[in-house]
Amino acid sequence: MQSNVFKCSVLTLLIIALSACSTLPEDLVSTNPNVQTSYSNWRESLDVTQELRLGGVIAHVTNLKDTTRVEVVNLPIGSSGKPDINQEPQGRFVAYIQGFADPVKLSEGRLITLIGDNGDKETAPVGDYSYEFPVMKVKSYHLWKIEERVIIHNDFGPYRYSCRSLYCREITRGTRQGVVIQEVK
């Protein structure tokens, strides 16, 4: 009897622990165990056919006749597929999405992760500079949001609380400091 209770409680704890782990969104999952997630490794081996999962910030979107061309400034991605906004950009690449993709949905500055196969290189201007872009043929993509929360530091301590009547409130003089935390969701 006790072993069954122990097994059930261990199983419950294991399920809770695993549900807290971050996983890839369904549209970024691949059956290929060797998906390339490193931009620099991809740039070095463009001639090798490989499946890619890369992310970054959308820089420009152009709708062509049968496809949508998305220029992405690459940011490293983690195991959850989220672009790491605390890292420096590693370069740019072009992603071709089959069919029409609304440029309002794929707006400039939005975070995106794409999965697809590598294609040829193409040269296009970035300002006045002629840039050689590696190309990805997109199978699927996922858009991310940046959520911000503010944490206010209260360095005054409890002696700053004054209760002079029935309604107690905090008395503050001067400025308060805080920090903005950004998370990709």
C-alpha positions, -999 to +999 in steps of 0.1 A: +000+000+000+027+025+010+047+017-022+017+025-043+013+059-026+050+065-029+049+057-067+019+079-072+034+108-054+068+104-073+049+102-106+028+133-097+060+153-088+077+142-120+047+153-141+047+187-124+084+191-128+084+182-165+054+205-172+074+234-159+102+228-185+102+250-215+095+232-247+095+241-284+062+253-299+046+226-321+052+246-352+090+245-346+093+208-338+114+186-362+119+149-366+155+155-376+178+152-346+205+172-364+187+204-369+212+233-373+206+260-347+239+279-350+240+308-374+278+308-376+280+270-383+253+274-410+273+303-427+304+281-428+286+252-445+261+268-469+268+242-496+256+213-474+219+206-474+206+208-439+175+216-418+177+248-399+160+264-369+170+300-365+155+331-350+159+368-346+143+402-353+124+409-385+142+437-404+122+438-436+093+420-453+086+420-491+056+402-507+065+387-540+042+370-565+042+335-549+064+340-518+071+363-490+107+374-485+116+381-448+149+396-439+159+386-404+187+399-381+198+367-364+198+363-326+209+330-310+180+308-299+177+286-268+164+251-265+128+266-263+134+282-297+131+317-283+155+344-296+178+356-269+173+394-267+203+398-244+228+386-270+244+406-299+231+399-334+253+375-354+244+385-389+214+385-413+196+359-434+167+359-458+138+335-453+113+327-480+078+318-469+056+301-495+025+321-503+013+354-489+023+364-453+007+396-440+034+423-435+014+437-406+016+403-388+053+400-397+061+436-387+096+450-385+111+446-351+090+415-342+108+384-329+105+353-350+119+317-351+118+298-383+124+262-393+132+252-429+160+241-453+189+261-465+189+275-500+213+295-521+230+328-512+217+361-525+232+396-525+210+426-516+217+461-502+215+469-465+216+507-467+244+514-492+262+482-484+260+451-506+253+422-482+255+385-490+226+368-473+223+331-467+188+319-477+163+297-458+133+280-474+108+282-446+085+252-436+070+269-405+076+298-382+066+311-348+062+348-337+071+359-302+061+388-279+083+407-255+065+411-222+078+437-197+074+439-160+086+466-137+101+459-103+102+489-079+129+489-053+117+501-019+149+510-001+132+531+026+122+503+050+093+501+074+101+533+092+087+553+063+052+539+068+032+563+088-001+555+104-017+587+116-053+578+113-076+550+103-062+550+068-025+540+068-004+546+038+032+548+027+048+583+027+073+587+000+095+617-006+119+618-035+122+594-063+120+556-063+142+533-084+132+502-103+142+479-131+124+468-162+125+430-169+120+419-205+109+383-212+102+367-246+069+348-245 
